[in-house]
Amino acid sequence: MSDKDNTPSSEQIDEDKLMTFPCEFSLKVMGEDINNYSSYVLSICQKHVEGVTESSVHTRPSRNGKYIAVTVKLIATSRKQLDDLYIELNAYEHTKMAL
């Protein structure tokens, strides 16, 4: 704890305890709207998470249509699972950002 306000310093926060698993999680990914990008995101999510279906996916195109925002609602079971999912999504050349 810091002496001034009794809040933990950034070095004291245990990142693994910030989330309790399993938990509902909304994965948000932005990518170029080419090569059926939302289907790619769905397939990667299905590879890492059980129970993800097309109804779990919501998309929103950018104003000019060049990009697409994809939100996938899923049940995350571990930090490693989420890390692996983010690593694979970010490795794809058409992904611009994953949150």
N, C-alpha and C positions, 0 to 999 in steps of 0.2 A: 504494500500500500504506500502511496505517496504520503508524506508527512502533512501536506497542506489540506487535502480534502478527503482522505480516507478512501479514495478510489484506487483500484489496481493500476499500476503502471503497465505500459504496453509489454514490457518484458515478463510480467507476471501472468498475463492472460494465457491460459491453456487453450489453444485453438481447437483441439479435439473436443473440448467440453462446451464450445459455443453452440453446438447442435446436439440434439438427442436423437439417436437413431433407433428404430426406423422413424422417418418423418416425411410429411408431404413436402415436396420441393418443386418450385417452378424454375425450370431451366430456360434461360433466354439466350438466343443465338441470333446474330445478324450476319447475313451473307449475301453474296451476289445472287440475284434471282435468275440463275441459269442452271441447266442440267438437273432440273427438278430438285432444287436445293432442300426443300422441306422434306422430301422423301429420303434424302441422304441423312438428314438429322434424325428422322424417325428410325431409320435402320440402325444407326449408331446407338441410339437410346435403347432400342430393343436388344441390341447385343450386350449391353451392360446392365439393363434393368428389366426384371420380369414384369409383365402386365401392362406394358406400354402399347397402346393401340393408336390407330388413326384418330380416334375421338379424343385422345390425350393431347393432340397437336392443334395449336391455333396459330394462324399466320396473319401478317399484316404487311402489305407491300409498301415500299417507300413512295413518296409523292411522285417521283419521276419513273418509278417502276424498275430501277436498276438494282435495288436491294430488297430483301425480304426479312422481316423479323419473324422468328419462329419461337413460340413458347410451348414447352412440353411440360405438362404436369405429371409428376411421377412420385413413387415412394422410394426415397433413398434409404439404403440400409447401412452405409458406412461412408466415412470420409474418403477412404481409398477408392471406393466405387465412383464417387463424384469426381475425384482427381483424375482417375483413368478416363472418365467420360469427357471431361474438359480437355485433357491432353489430346485425345483422338479428334475431337471436334476442331480444336485450334490448329491441328496439323494439316487440315484440309485447305487447299489453296484458295477456295472460294469463301471460307469463313473469315469474316472481318473482326468479329468480337463474340465472346461467349461470357455470359454473366450468370 
